Amino acid sequence: MIASDERPWDDGGDALGWVSPDGPLPAGPVATCDHLRTLRSLRAGVEARELVLVAHLCDEAPPPPQQHGLVPGRTAMVPGGADGTPRIPEFLHLELGPLLGTTPFSARRLIADVLDLRHRLPRLWQAVLDLAVPVSLARRVAALCATSGLSRDQARGVDEALDGRLAGLGFGRAMALAEAEVIRADPERARQQEERARTERTFRLGRPDDSGTRSVYARVNAADAVHLKAMVGRLADVFAGAGDERSTGEREARALGLLATPARAVAVLAGARTPQPALDGEQDPDLGQRAAWNDPQALAAVADALAGIDPDRLAPPVRLYVHTDADHLGPDDVARVEGGRAVLVGELRELLADSRVRLTQVIDHRESVATDAYEVPAAMRERMCTAQPFEVFPWSTRRSRGLDMDHTRPFHPGIARQTRPGNLGPLSRTVHRARTHGGFSLRQPLPGLWIWRTPLGGVHSVSNRGARSWNRQHSTLDIILLHQLSSGPGRSEDP
């Protein structure tokens, strides 16, 4: 627990004064350390207070209005967290997320962690309120108990076993204790999860970074992993023999990329064959162990079969969306690769190297099209996905491809030109339902500007420049004017 003498605002001081960036600086290193210690206490108190307020919001949020009969998509009360937690309004996380400037998923996770702590791990909840255990650690323990499938009583057992043991421990040590108690609480489920982990297979891409690289994560059969590593190593050795002086890691990464086009990889391997010394059978350590991909005769046969085929025909098809400004296409101007990062226009040559490029029609968002039908035409959907790459809900990170193209002003049959880019916005199904049945209101007063008003009085705007929260007194006209002023003359959206 943090001592009260480290919290001077408890004696009537101004807590906000301690966090003012332009406030007076302490005199000397000792005073600076004291100030940092106090800020640490203040931060812990603020984080704990946030959990208390989130729990209070769950208690006070009004239930959805009663709807008689079977209403498709109607709102409901849903479990707030794992077993033993109370039910909450279905769309409460969409109210909370914009308030805290976080994604809908993160807001839903926060609510679940808070309710799990308060109702399933009461001792740990009290330790957080006493500032003895960090919020981040307590939330991770609560999430571990939930994802492990522990019942309320089993979680209470973990809570009792950990009581007083987490304070003062580093994150790793504390989580090791928690994981052991979770296993002890339900050993049979732990064995089942371990078995699933052994049989789990996955392949996914990490987020692009600013260096133009991207991580690849895979969980494969152990034998496949050994063979893949061996093949990558062999290709890397071929590159080294051909004069590639980069590090082993760089050459192996290049080799893995080459395996995306097997025909080219085979051609490289076939071209790298060298005479091997004749060995007696007893002296050949690889006798009977030589894999097909390592057999020179097999490689030669594959190479002969591929001799009459254009390798480009065997390359995997990749669709690349590049957003640029038509007035700025010089090599030093900036383009944005959808799903990737911003690059110099001149760097697109490297990105597209060793590829067969087929250009499709440029989508010019200055054009305006409309249709009288409810359905969104494919070309219009494509235009919307490139113009609005993310869901138009505050702080959402859901990409627009695959989402609903929602009519901002509801569609009414018989009215012309309702389906147009200026009356559409990509929404996930949950957000779409919250708008239709949950009391969330949405307007699009300008193309590319969406204004949300939530049931509890939240006001938020969304554009390609991001999300912003407003006082509930701000009118739609105020938001439009401030939005236009923030753009400034000559200021454009990201490319």
C-alpha positions in Angstrom: 0.0 0.0 0.0 1.2 3.5 -0.8 1.7 5.6 2.3 -0.6 8.6 2.8 2.3 11.0 3.2 3.1 10.3 -0.5 -0.3 11.7 -1.4 -0.2 15.4 -0.3 -3.5 16.2 -2.1 -5.3 14.1 0.5 -4.6 17.0 2.9 -6.5 19.5 0.8 -3.9 19.9 -1.9 -4.7 20.2 -5.6 -4.2 16.9 -7.3 -4.5 18.4 -10.8 -1.7 20.8 -10.0 0.7 17.8 -9.8 0.0 16.7 -13.4 0.0 20.1 -15.1 2.7 19.8 -17.8 3.6 23.5 -17.6 3.6 23.7 -13.8 6.7 24.8 -11.9 9.5 22.2 -11.8 10.9 20.9 -8.5 14.2 22.4 -7.2 17.0 19.9 -7.4 17.2 16.1 -8.0 15.9 15.0 -4.6 12.7 17.1 -5.0 12.3 15.8 -8.5 12.5 12.2 -7.2 9.9 13.1 -4.6 7.7 14.5 -7.3 8.0 11.4 -9.4 7.1 9.2 -6.4 4.0 11.3 -5.8 3.0 11.1 -9.4 3.3 7.3 -9.3 0.9 7.3 -6.3 -1.5 9.7 -8.1 -1.5 7.5 -11.2 -2.3 4.4 -9.2 -5.1 6.2 -7.5 -6.5 7.5 -10.8 -6.4 4.0 -12.3 -8.2 2.4 -9.3 -10.8 5.2 -9.3 -11.5 4.6 -13.0 -12.3 0.9 -12.1 -14.6 2.0 -9.4 -16.4 4.4 -11.7 -16.7 1.7 -14.4 -18.3 -0.6 -11.9 -20.6 2.1 -10.8 -21.6 2.8 -14.4 -22.5 -0.9 -14.8 -24.7 -0.6 -11.7 -26.4 2.6 -12.7 -26.8 2.2 -16.4 -30.5 2.0 -17.2 -31.7 -1.3 -18.8 -32.9 -1.3 -22.4 -36.5 -0.4 -22.9 -39.0 -3.3 -22.8 -40.0 -4.5 -26.2 -43.0 -6.7 -26.5 -43.0 -9.6 -28.9 -40.1 -10.8 -31.0 -38.3 -7.8 -32.4 -35.4 -8.8 -34.7 -32.1 -7.4 -33.3 -33.6 -5.9 -30.2 -31.3 -5.0 -27.3 -31.0 -7.1 -24.2 -29.2 -7.5 -20.9 -26.1 -9.6 -21.3 -23.5 -11.1 -18.8 -21.0 -8.4 -17.9 -18.1 -10.8 -17.4 -17.5 -14.5 -16.5 -19.6 -16.7 -14.3 -20.9 -14.9 -11.3 -21.0 -11.4 -12.7 -24.2 -9.3 -13.1 -25.9 -8.6 -16.4 -25.5 -5.2 -18.1 -27.0 -3.4 -21.1 -25.7 -5.0 -24.3 -24.3 -1.8 -25.7 -22.8 -0.2 -22.6 -19.3 -0.7 -23.9 -20.1 1.5 -26.9 -21.0 4.3 -24.4 -17.8 3.7 -22.4 -15.3 3.3 -25.2 -15.6 6.8 -26.7 -15.5 8.4 -23.2 -12.1 6.8 -22.5 -10.8 7.1 -26.1 -10.5 3.4 -26.6 -11.8 0.8 -29.0 -15.1 -1.0 -28.5 -13.3 -4.2 -27.9 -11.0 -2.7 -25.3 -14.0 -1.1 -23.5 -15.8 -4.4 -23.4 -12.7 -6.1 -22.0 -12.4 -3.4 -19.4 -16.0 -3.9 -18.2 -15.5 -7.7 -18.0 -12.3 -7.3 -16.0 -13.8 -4.9 -13.6 -16.9 -7.0 -12.9 -14.7 -10.2 -12.7 -12.5 -8.5 -10.1 -15.4 -7.2 -8.0 -17.6 -10.3 -8.0 -15.2 -13.2 -8.5 -11.9 -11.9 -7.0 -13.0 -9.6 -4.1 -9.8 -9.8 -2.2 -7.8 -8.8 -5.2 -10.3 -6.0 -5.9 -9.8 -4.6 -2.4 -6.0 -4.8 -2.9 -6.4 -2.6 -6.0 -8.5 -0.1 -4.1 -5.8 -0.1 -1.4 -3.3 0.7 -4.1 -1.3 -2.4 -3.1 -1.6 -4.2 -6.5 -1.4 -2.4 -9.8 -4.5 -2.3 -11.9 -2.7 -3.8 -14.9 -1.7 -6.9 -12.9 -5.1 -7.3 -11.3 -6.9 -7.1 -14.7 -4.5 -9.8 -16.2 -5.2 -12.2 -13.3 -9.0 -11.6 -13.7 -8.7 -12.3 -17.5 -6.6 -15.4 -16.9 -9.3 -16.8 -14.6 -12.0 -16.0 -17.1 -10.2 -17.4 -20.2 -9.3 -20.5 -18.2 -13.0 -21.2 -17.8 -13.0 -21.1 -14.0 -16.4 -20.9 -12.3 -17.2 -18.2 -9.7 -16.4 -20.6 -6.8 -13.1 -21.7 -8.4 -12.1 -18.1 -9.0 -12.9 -17.3 -5.4 -10.5 -20.1 -4.5 -7.7 -18.6 -6.6 -8.5 -15.2 -5.0 -8.1 -16.7 -1.5 -4.9 -18.5 -2.4 -3.3 -15.3 -3.8 -4.5 -13.0 -0.9 -1.6 -10.9 0.2 1.0 -12.6 -2.1 1.0 -10.3 -5.1 1.8 -7.0 -3.5 5.4 -6.0 -4.1 6.1 -8.6 -6.8 7.2 -7.9 -10.3 4.7 -8.6 -13.1 6.3 -11.9 -14.2 6.6 -13.4 -10.7 3.1 -12.4 -9.8 1.6 -13.9 -13.0 3.6 -17.1 -12.4 1.9 -17.5 -9.0 -1.5 -16.7 -10.5 -1.0 -19.3 -13.3 -0.1 -22.0 -10.8 -3.2 -21.3 -8.7 -5.4 -21.3 -11.8 -4.0 -24.8 -12.7 -4.5 -26.0 -9.1 -8.1 -24.8 -9.2 -9.1 -27.0 -12.2 -6.3 -29.4 -13.1 -8.5 -31.4 -15.6 -9.4 -28.2 -17.6 -5.7 -27.3 -17.5 -4.8 -30.7 -19.0 -7.4 -30.2 -21.7 -6.1 -26.8 -22.5 -2.6 -28.1 -22.7 -3.8 -30.8 -25.1 -5.5 -28.2 -27.3 -2.4 -26.1 -27.3 -0.4 -29.1 -28.6 -2.8 -29.6 -31.5 -3.4 -26.0 -32.3 -2.3 -24.8 -35.6 -2.2 -21.2 -36.8 -0.7 -18.8 -39.3 -1.0 -15.0 -39.1 0.7 -11.8 -39.9 1.7 -9.2 -37.3 1.1 -5.5 -37.7 3.2 -3.6 -40.2 5.8 -1.4 -38.7 7.5 1.8 -39.8 10.5 -0.1 -41.2 8.7 -1.7 -44.1 8.9 -5.2 -42.5 6.2 -7.4 -41.1 6.4 -10.3 -38.6 5.0 -13.7 -39.4 3.6 -16.0 -36.7 3.0 -19.7 -37.2 2.3 -22.7 -35.0 2.9 -25.9 -37.1 3.7 -29.5 -36.6 7.1 -30.0 -35.1 8.3 -32.0 -38.1 7.0 -29.3 -40.6 8.9 -26.7 -38.5 12.1 -28.6 -38.8 11.8 -29.1 -42.5 10.8 -25.5 -43.1 13.8 -24.3 -41.1 16.1 -26.7 -43.1 14.7 -25.4 -46.4 15.1 -21.8 -45.4 18.6 -22.5 -44.3 19.5 -24.2 -47.5 18.1 -21.3 -49.6 20.0 -18.9 -47.4 23.2 -20.9 -48.1 22.5 -20.7 -51.8 22.2 -17.0 -51.6 25.5 -16.8 -49.7 27.2 -18.9 -52.3 25.9 -16.6 -55.0 27.6 -13.6 -53.3 24.9 -12.3 -50.9 26.9 -10.8 -48.1 24.0 -9.9 -45.8 23.6 -11.5 -42.4 22.3 -15.0 -41.9 19.0 -13.6 -40.5 18.5 -11.4 -43.5 19.2 -14.1 -46.0 16.9 -16.5 -44.2 14.1 -13.9 -44.2 14.7 -13.5 -48.0 14.5 -17.3 -48.4 11.2 -17.5 -46.5 9.8 -14.8 -48.8 11.0 -16.7 -51.8 9.0 -19.8 -50.7 5.8 -17.8 -51.4 6.6 -18.6 -55.1 7.6 -22.3 -55.0 8.5 -22.4 -58.7 11.2 -19.8 -58.1 12.4 -21.5 -55.0 12.8 -24.8 -57.0 14.5 -23.0 -59.8 17.1 -21.5 -57.3 17.6 -24.9 -55.7 17.9 -26.7 -59.0 20.4 -24.2 -60.3 22.5 -24.6 -57.1 23.2 -28.3 -57.6 26.9 -29.2 -57.2 28.6 -32.6 -57.8 28.7 -34.6 -54.6 31.5 -37.0 -53.7 30.7 -40.7 -54.1 30.2 -42.3 -50.7 29.8 -45.9 -49.8 26.4 -46.7 -48.4 27.8 -47.4 -44.9 29.6 -44.0 -45.0 26.7 -41.9 -46.1 25.1 -40.5 -42.9 22.0 -39.4 -44.9 21.4 -42.8 -46.4 17.6 -43.4 -46.2 17.1 -40.0 -44.7 17.4 -37.8 -47.8 14.1 -35.9 -48.1 12.5 -35.5 -51.6 13.3 -31.8 -51.7 16.9 -32.6 -51.0 17.3 -35.2 -53.8 19.2 -33.8 -56.8 17.3 -36.1 -59.2 13.9 -35.0 -57.9 15.0 -31.4 -58.2 16.1 -31.9 -61.8 12.8 -33.5 -62.6 10.9 -30.6 -61.2 13.1 -28.1 -62.9 12.5 -29.9 -66.3 8.8 -29.9 -65.7 8.9 -26.1 -65.0 11.1 -25.3 -68.0 8.2 -24.5 -70.3 6.2 -22.6 -67.7 6.4 -18.8 -67.1 7.2 -18.6 -63.4 5.1 -15.4 -63.1 2.0 -17.6 -63.8 2.8 -19.5 -60.6 3.2 -16.3 -58.4 0.4 -15.8 -55.8 -2.1 -13.1 -56.7 -1.9 -10.1 -54.5 -4.2 -7.1 -54.6 -2.5 -3.9 -53.4 -4.3 -0.7 -52.7 -2.2 2.5 -52.7 -3.7 5.8 -51.6 -2.1 8.9 -53.2 -2.9 12.5 -53.9 -3.3 13.1 -57.6 -1.6 16.5 -57.3 1.5 15.0 -55.5 3.0 12.0 -57.3 6.7 12.9 -57.2 9.2 10.4 -55.9 9.5 12.4 -52.6 5.7 12.6 -52.1 3.9 10.2 -49.7 1.6 7.3 -50.5 -0.2 5.1 -48.0 -0.4 1.3 -48.6 -3.7 0.1 -47.3 -3.2 -2.3 -44.4 0.5 -1.1 -44.3 2.4 2.1 -43.8 3.1 5.4 -45.4 5.9 5.2 -48.0 7.5 7.6 -50.4 6.1 7.3 -53.8 9.6 6.4 -55.1 9.7 3.4 -52.7 6.7 1.8 -54.5 9.2 0.5 -57.0 10.9 -1.6 -54.3 7.5 -2.8 -52.9 6.4 -4.0 -56.3 9.8 -5.4 -57.4 9.8 -8.9 -58.9 6.0 -8.7 -59.4 3.8 -8.6 -62.4 1.8 -5.4 -62.0 -1.7 -5.0 -63.4 -3.2 -1.6 -62.9 -6.9 -1.1 -62.4 -9.0 2.0 -62.8 -8.0 4.8 -60.4 -10.7 5.6 -57.9 -11.2 9.3 -57.8 -13.1 10.3 -54.7 -14.0 13.6 -56.2 -16.5 11.8 -58.4 -20.0 11.4 -57.0 -22.3 8.6 -57.9 -25.7 7.6 -56.5 -28.3 4.9 -57.0 -32.0 4.6 -56.1 -31.6 0.9 -54.9 -31.0 -0.1 -51.2 -28.1 -2.4 -52.2 -24.7 -0.8 -52.4 -23.1 -1.5 -55.8 -19.7 -3.2 -55.8 -18.0 -0.1 -57.3 -19.5 2.2 -54.7 -18.5 -0.2 -51.9 -14.9 -0.2 -53.3 -14.9 3.6 -53.3 -16.2 3.7 -49.7 -13.6 1.1 -48.5 -10.7 3.1 -49.9 -12.1 6.5 -48.8 -13.1 5.3 -45.3 -10.7 2.4 -44.5 -11.9 2.1 -40.9 -15.3 1.8 -39.2 -16.8 5.2 -38.5 -17.4 4.6 -34.8 -15.2 6.6 -32.4 -11.8 5.1 -31.9 -12.7 1.9 -33.7 -9.9 0.0 -35.5 -12.1 -2.3 -37.4 -11.2 -2.2 -41.1 -14.1 -1.3 -43.4 -13.8 -4.3 -45.8 -16.4 -6.8 -44.8 -18.4 -4.4 -42.7 -21.9 -3.2 -43.4 -22.3 -0.1 -45.5 -24.9 1.6 -43.4 -27.2 4.3 -44.7 -26.6 7.3 -42.4 -30.0 8.6 -43.1 -32.3 5.5 -43.1 -33.3 4.2 -46.5 -37.0 4.8 -47.5 -38.2 3.2 -50.7 -39.3 5.6 -53.5 -36.9 8.4 -52.7 -34.2 8.9 -55.4 -30.4 8.9 -54.9 -30.4 7.7 -51.3 -27.5 5.2 -51.8 -24.5 7.4 -52.3 -21.1 7.9 -50.7 -22.3 10.9 -48.8 -25.0 8.9 -47.1 -23.0 5.7 -46.3 -20.6 4.7 -43.6 -18.9 1.3 -42.8 -20.2 -0.1 -39.5 -19.7 -3.4 -37.7 -22.8 -5.5 -37.0 -22.8 -4.7 -33.3 -22.5 -0.9 -33.8 -25.1 -1.1 -36.6 -27.6 -2.8 -34.2 -26.8 -0.3 -31.4 -27.7 2.5 -33.8 -30.9 0.8 -35.0 -32.1 -0.5 -31.6 -29.9 0.8 -28.8 -30.7 4.6 -28.9 -27.4 5.7 -30.5 -28.0 8.5 -33.0 -25.8 9.1 -36.1 -25.7 12.1 -38.5 -23.4 12.8 -41.5 -23.8 16.6 -42.0 -20.8 16.6 -44.4 -19.4 13.8 -46.5 -16.7 12.2 -44.4 -17.9 13.7 -41.1 -20.0 11.5 -38.7 -21.5 12.8 -35.5 -22.6 10.3 -32.8 -24.9 11.0 -29.8 -25.1 8.3 -27.2 -28.0 7.4 -24.9 -26.2 8.8 -21.9 -25.4 12.1 -23.5 -22.0 11.5 -25.1 -21.2 13.5 -28.3 -18.4 12.4 -30.6 -17.3 13.1 -34.1 -15.4 10.8 -36.5 -13.6 11.7 -39.7 -10.4 10.5 -41.4 -8.5 12.6 -39.0 -9.7 10.5 -36.1 -12.3 10.8 -33.4 -13.0 13.7 -31.0 -15.3 14.1 -28.0 -17.4 17.2 -27.4 -19.4 18.7 -24.6 -23.1 17.8 -24.8 -23.9 21.5 -25.2 -22.1 21.6 -28.7 -24.7 21.7 -31.5 -24.2 20.0 -34.8 -23.4 23.4 -36.4 -20.7 24.1 -33.7 -19.0 20.7 -34.5 -19.2 21.4 -38.3 -17.6 24.8 -37.9 -14.9 23.6 -35.5 -14.2 20.6 -37.8 -13.7 22.9 -40.8 -11.5 25.3 -38.8 -9.3 22.4 -37.6 -8.8 21.3 -41.2 -7.4 24.7 -42.1 -6.8 26.0 -45.7 -4.8 23.7 -47.8 -4.8 20.9 -45.2 -5.9 17.6 -46.6 -6.6 14.1 -45.3 -4.0 11.5 -45.1 -3.2 10.1 -48.6 
